[in-house]
């Protein structure tokens, strides 16, 4: 690789494909953290904090309803918030 080519690649501007890939990567990350938090909630210290983390990830996934189905996202976020009894997160489901 030439030195000029390396400097040219450092200043790449994100394309539409890169932005879409980054959004899908965030969805995958939030989904994985939510699933692991729910599966580990019965073991180890602080199971309530893991449920809180799962609820926060579920609510965060609501930003990406153009990638994941809307009904699934709201159902899962509402279910987790109901289990956690987080009225702060659950209040927008009542409206």
Beta strands, then each sheet from edge to edge (+ up, - down):
end
